[in-house]
Amino acid sequence: MNTRMPEVSIWYQELASGNLFEVVAIDQASGGIEYQLLDGEVGE
């Protein structure tokens, strides 16, 4: 399996829901990823 690390400013699609989201930040220390959905909602 070819697994790529996420990149900031790239849009991705969640396979289960089909939702599009943009990676806005990656915390290398914790491995956390902050994202933004099309409607502006942000999450981690």
C-alpha positions in Angstrom: 0.0 0.0 0.0 1.3 3.4 -1.0 0.6 5.9 1.9 1.4 9.6 1.4 1.7 12.1 4.2 -0.9 14.9 4.0 0.2 18.3 2.7 -0.9 21.8 3.9 -3.0 23.7 1.3 -4.1 20.5 -0.5 -7.7 19.5 -0.7 -8.7 15.9 0.1 -11.9 13.9 0.0 -13.1 11.7 2.9 -14.0 8.4 1.3 -16.8 7.5 3.8 -18.8 10.7 3.5 -17.5 12.3 0.3 -16.8 15.6 2.2 -14.0 17.8 0.8 -11.5 19.3 3.3 -8.3 21.3 3.1 -5.4 20.6 5.4 -4.5 23.9 7.0 -1.8 22.9 9.5 0.1 19.8 10.7 1.6 19.5 14.2 4.6 17.3 13.7 5.1 16.8 17.5 1.6 15.4 18.2 0.8 14.1 14.7 -2.4 16.2 14.7 -3.9 17.7 11.5 -6.0 20.8 11.4 -8.5 21.0 8.5 -11.1 23.2 7.0 -14.3 22.0 5.3 -15.9 23.8 2.3 -18.4 25.6 4.5 -15.5 27.1 6.6 -15.9 24.8 9.6 -12.5 23.9 11.1 -11.4 20.9 13.1 -8.6 18.7 14.2 
